[in-house]
Amino acid sequence: MNCLKLLSFLVIATGLLACGDNGSHPDKEHAHEESGTHDEAAEPEKGAHGGRLLRQGPVTVELEIAEDGIEPTYRAWLYLNDKPQPSGAGQVEVELTRLGGVKESHQLRPREDGSLMADTVVGEPHSFDVAVSARVDGQQARWEYPSYEGRTVIAGAIADEAGIRVAPAAAGVIADQHEVQGLLTPVEGRLARVAARYPGSVRELRAGVGDRVRAGQVLAVLDSNLSLSSYSVSTPIDGVVLARNAALGGVASEGDTLFEVADLSALWVDLHIFGADAQHIGPGAAVTVTRLGDGRSAETTLERILPGTATASQSAVARASLRNNDGMWRPGAAVRARVTVAEKPVPVAVPLAALQTFRDWDVVFVRVGDTYEVRPVELGQRDAMQVEILSGIRPGDQVVVEQSYLVKADIEKSGASHDH
């Protein structure tokens, strides 16, 4: 199922789910005056200050979340028999229950402007079940209602079909990493050039390119023009024949290289480092080498930064060694490498795929049961795989780590908003 089909499927399925939820869809707000509960079909009644009017018997409280140049804070005005009362005529407390059962309390205190205001901030998202308790001139009242935003319900089977996956937020390690390109080369001192000692013709060839040979093994036999006798040439090292420059019956001059033999049990990885990275990357850094052709990877450590620069690219060359006991790495192969300069443990990290934007926030989506809700987060450092979360979620929160954009789309479709 492609992404477009998944999105269409999720939108239709969650819409059907909402139609059959017995009026409990989280986007609905409720209002019912006398009982202290709310009728989901009606918009909340607004007061003179633009806040929600809560009525019970003779007591009325107008309540809002004030955000006019301040951090979001509850503010209220008191009425008795629909007549405005001074702020000192009563008390108001707002108790919130967030998704997952997290509770918080906001005590509103009298102000000189006639309102009551809390000195505690209502953190985002403004999505919770609200319980308001009030006392006005000795009269008690209480209201309960949901006020949800950035929240949706997706049945487990639908989420599974759509590929939505969650994982607990947990401690992680943010790496300072650099992606570079390089080339595999034989290690200096492990390459032997087997040459003709005397001029003459090639009588026998006993090895070819790619053959594994042992130190002392005869590679060719030549007839000397000087002594009119034959002599053999042997490899001084164990290794693999990289090149054979001799032809059967051909003539070789003294000193001509007949074979090149290399010990390939280890190779150099020469990495090209550009600009300021050359000053930032140094010996001892961990390196993950990946062959471009097939994705084969190996771990090693940076040994040195070579003096000078590569003429063609004007880059510095950083060198590491790579074990090659199975001979699967080949000299001349192009590679890419990830150089890890430093690693920083962090208390909470999530995969980059979990991040989305919602309004003007960086967010992740948290799941509790079948309910998903936006969580604005403060971001710290990041690397190629994950990002540090400074605030907004806690270790253990179930965060959507795959197909998070589908959850975002379903929440945006609902268009829920909170009281202000």
N, C-alpha and C positions, 0 to 999 in steps of 0.2 A: 504494500500500500504506500503510494508516494505521499509527500508532505501535504500537497493540496487536498488530496482525498482524505488524509487523516484529519486535516483541519475541518473540512466539511462534515465529516463523520462526527467529530467531537461536538461541533456547534449544534448539529441536529439532535444528537443523542442527549446532550445536556439540556437542550430546550425541552425535549420530551420528558426528561427527568424532572425539570422544574414544574411542568404542567401537572405532574402527578404527585407533588410533594405535600398535598393537603395544606397548601397556603403557608409553607414554612420557608419559601425561597428567601435567601439572605438579603436580596436587594429590596425587599418590602419593609417599610416602616409602618408602625401601628399607632392608632390614636383612638382612645375611648375615654371620655371625660370622667364619668362618675365612678367607674370601678377601678380606675388606676391602671387598666390595661389599654390596649390600642387596637383599633380596627385597621387591618392591613390595607384596605382599599383607599383610605383617606390620607391626604397629605397632612402633616402636623400643622395645627393651627399656630399662627405666628402672632407675637405680641407687638407692642408699640416700638420695642427696641430691635425687632427682627428675630428674636429668639423663639424657641418652641414654648407654647403655653401648655402647662400641666395643670389640670383642674381636678379637684376632689372636694366635694361639699363647698364650704365657703372659702377654702384655701386655693389660691392660684399662685404658681411659680412660673415666671418666664426665665428660661434657661438657654444659654448659648455657650459655645466655645469661642472665646474672644481671640482674635488673631490680628487685630489692628495695630501693627507695629510692635507686638510683643509675642513671646512664645505662647503657643496655644494653651489657654487657661479657661476654666469654667467661671462664668459670671451669671448672676441671677438677680431678679427683681421680685419683690414680694407684693401680693395683693390679698385682700380679705374682702369678701363680698364684692369683688371686682373693683375695689378701691385701692389705689397704690398705698403701700405702707413704707415707713422709713426702714432703712437697712437694719437698724437695731431692733426691729420689732420681731425678729425671728432668726432661725438658723436653717441652713441647708447643707446637706452632705450628699455627695455623689459617689456611689460605689460602682466600679466597672469590673466586669469579668471578661477577659480577653479569651481568644481561641486557645484552647488547651487548659483552661481553668485558672489562668493567672489573674489575680485580683489586685486592685489598687483603689485607694480611697482619696477623695478630694474634699477637704473641709473648706467651706466658703465663709469668709469673714466680712463684717460690715466695712463699707468705705464711705468717705465723705460725700461722694457724688450720688448716694442713695442706692447703690447696687451692693451686692455681696460678691466677693471674688476670692478664689483660691490662690494660694501662693505656691501651688504645685503645677507642673507642666503636664499636659495631656499629650503623651508621646504618640507619634505616628506608628501604624495607621490608626485613624480614629474609627476603629472597628471593634465593637464590644456589645455586650448586654449591659444595659444601664439600669441602676436602681437609685432613685432619688428619694431621700427622706427630708421632710420639712416640718418645721413648727413655726406657726405664725400666730402671735398673740394667744398662745396656749393651745391652738388648734393643730392637731397632728395630721399629716398626710404622707402617703408613700405611692410612688409610681415605678413601674418596671416596663421597659421596652427595649427592643433591639435597635441598634444603630450600627449598620455594617457598611463597610466600603472595602474595595479591593479583595472581595471574597467571592468564591463560587464553590459549588458542590459538583463533583464528578464521581460517578459510581466507579468502584474498583475495576469492574470488568471493562468499562469503557476506557479508563485510564490505561489499563494493560494493553488493550487493543491499539490505542493511540501511541504506545511506546513511551508513556510518561513514567519516568523512574525517579525514585527519591533515594537519598542516602543521608545518614546522620552527619551534621556539621561536626567537625573534629579538628584536633590539632594537626598542623601540617608544617612543611618546610618550604619556604620561598627561596628559590635559587637565583643568584645573579649569574645569568648564563648568556653566552654569545654563540651565535651560529656562524661557522666559517667553512670555507672550502679548502681542499688539500689534495695531495697526491702521495701515493705509496712509492717508496724507493728502497733499493737494497741498502743494507747497513754498510757503511764504509769499513773496509778491512775484512768484509765477508764476501768480497767479489774477487775471483781469480781469473786472470787472462792467461790461458795456456798457449804458449808460442812455440814456433819452430826454432830448434837450436841451431840447425844447419840448413843451408839451402838444399832443396831436393823435391822429389815428386811424392805425392801422397799414395801409398800402397794400400792401406786399410783405414777404414773409419769404423770405430766400435761404439760410438755414442751419437745420439741425435738430440735435437732440441726437445726439452721437456723430460729427458731421462734423468732419473736420480742416480747419482754416482757417489762412490766412496773414495776417500783420500787414498792415493796410490793407484787407483784404477786407470788402466790404459785406455786412452780415448782414440788414438790414431797411431799408425805405423808409417814412417816415411823412409824413402831411399835417399841416402845422403849423396850429393854430388861430389863431396870432398873425399870421403872415405870409401865410396862405392859399396857401402854396407848399409843395412837398415838400422833404424833406431825408433824407439817408441816415445810418445809424449803422454804424461799422466796428469791427473788433477791433483793439486796439493791439498784440497779440502773436500769434505763432504758437501754435497749440494745438488742443485738442479742445473742442467745445461740450459743456459738462456740463449746462447747463440752459437752457431757452427759456421765458421767462415771458410772452411776447407771443403774441396770437392774431390771425389775419388779420381786419381790420375792427374789432378791439378798440380801446379808447381808452387811451392812456398819459398819465400825468401827468408833468410835468417831474421828472426825477431817478429815475423808475421804472427798476428793473433789468430790461432786456429779455432779456439773455443773460449766462451765465457761461461764460467761456472759460479753460481752464487749460493751461499748458505741462506736459505729463505726461512729458517726457523724463527727469525725475527725480522721485521721490516721497520723502516722509518716512516712516520707519518709527518710530512711537511705541510703545515697549515699556514695559509696566507692571512695575516692580520693587518687590518687597515686603520689608519687614523689614530684617534686617541685610544682605541682598544689595545694598541701595541704597548702603551704605558700602563694599562690597567691589568692586562693578562700577564702572568708570570709563571715561573717554574713551580711545580707542585699542584697546579690546578687539575681537577679531574676532567677527563675527556671521554666522551662517548663518540666513537667513530662508526659511521654508517656508510656502507658501499652504495654508490648511486645506482648501480645496475639492478641489484636484487634486494636491497634493504638489510643485508646482513650487518650486524652490529657487534662491537666489542668495546670493552672498557680499558682505559689506560690512563697514564698521568703525564702531564706536560713536563719535559725534561729541561728545555732551554729555549731561549730566544736567540736566534743566530744573529751575529753582527752584520751590519749592512742591510740592504734591501734587495728584493727580487727585481731585476732590471726591467722586465716587461711590465709587471703590475705595480711597481713601486710600493710593494707591501713588505712588512716584516715577516720573517718566516719563523714560526714556532714549531719545535720538533718534539715528537713523542715516539716511543717505541711500541711496537705491536707484536705480541706473540703470534706465531703462525705455524705451530707444530703440525697441524693437519694439512698445511700447504694450500688452504682455500683462499688466502689473500694473495694477490698477484702484484708484482711491481708494475708501476705505470697506471694502476687503477685509480680513477677519480673517486674521492670520498667527500662527504660532508661531516662536520664534527660539531658537537655541542660542548663548549668549554665552560665548566662551572667554576667561577672565581670564588664564590662564597655562598654559604647556605645559612638562612636565618629561621630558627624554629619560631612558630607563631601559635598562639592558643587556639585560634579558629581560622580555618581556610576552607574554601569551596572551589570546585572546578569552575573555570571560566565559562563553561556552557551553562552554569546556573544563573549567571548574571543577565538581567534585563533592565530596561528603563521603564518607568511608570510615572506619568506626569514629568516632574523635573527631578525625580529620584533615581539613584541606582538601587535596584531591588533584587531580592530573591523571593521565591515562593515557598512557603512552608505548608506542609500537609499535616492535618490532624484528622484521623479517620478518613472520611471521604471529602472533607472540606479543605480547600486550598486558599491561602491568604497571602497578600503581598506583605513583604517586610522591607522597608527602607533600610539600607545598610551604609555604614561608613567604611570606605575601602582603604586598605593600606597598600603594601607593596604587592607586586604580582610578578609572575614569571610566565613561561610559555604555556603552563598547564593550569595554574590555579592562582587565586587571589586571597590575600589576607583580609579578614573581616574584623574591623575594630569595634563595631557596635551594631546592634540591630537584631542579632540572633545569638543563641547560646549553644554551647556544645551539646550535642544530642538532638537538636531540632532536626526534623525530617525535611530536608531541602530538596526541591526538584532539581535534578542534575541532568536530565535528558528531556528534550521536547518542552523546555520551559516556556517557549514562545506560544505553545498551544494553550497553556494555562493563562498566559497574559491575554491572548486573544479572547478567551471565554470571559475573563473578568471585564475586559473593555467592552464586550458586547452587552454585558449586563448594565453598565453605566451607573453603578451605585455611587452614591455620595453621602456624606455625613452632615450632621447638623453644624451650623455656624451661627 
